[in-house]
């Protein structure tokens, strides 16, 4: 009975440790930095302006640096010879 009791003890201990770790991760995720309430008033307007400026910068960058397609030789996997 000693071996069975030891196994059960460690199973219960690991279950409790795992549950506490899951609880802490959940609390950190939902009520931590990401769980802040939404912005209001002036802070919301400033955040929106920053987002629009960043989007405009991305669009301008994509216009100035268009994607270049790969050359046809890149897709040719046949041996030459």
N, C-alpha and C positions, 0 to 999 in steps of 0.2 A: 504494500500500500504506500510505502515511502516514495517509490519512483512515480507512481500514478499521481500522488499528491503534489510532487515537485513539478510534474508536467502541467497539471491543472493550475498550479500557482503561477508558473511562468506564462501560461496562456492568458490568464486573467490579468496579470501584470502588463503584458504586451498589449492587450486589448485596451486597457486603461490608458497606457502611454500613447497609443495610436489615436484614441478618441480625443485626448487632450491636445495632441498635435493638430488634428483636424479642426478642432474647435478654435484653437489659436489662429490657424491659417484663415478660417472662415471669418473670424472677428476682424482680423487685420485687413482682409480683402473688402468686406462689406462696410465696416465702420472705421477703416483707416483713412489714408489719404484719398483713395478713390471714392470714399463714401461721403464726401463733402456735399453739402446742399448746393443746388444750382445758383449761379450768380444772379444778382438782381441789380437793376438800375444802371448806374454809371459803370460799374465793373463789367456788366454784361455788354454794354455798348463798346467799351474799350476792347474786350476780348473779341467781339465780332469784327471790329475794325482791323485788329491784328490778324485774324483769320483771313479776311478778304485781301489784305496786303500780301500775305504769304501765298494765297492762291494766285494773285496777279503776278507775283514774282515767278511762280512755277510755270504759268502760261507763257510769260515772256521768255523764260529760259528754254522752254520746249520749242518756241517759234525760232529762236536764235540757233538752236542746236537740234535740227531734225534727226530722226533715226536714220541710220544708214543700213540698208539691207546687206546681208552677207553675199559675197561673190558666189557665182555659180560653181567655181572650182572648190569651194568649201564643202558643198553638198555631194560632190563626186567622190564616192568611196572606192571606185574601181581601181585596180592596180594599173599603172601605166607601164606596159611593157610586156 
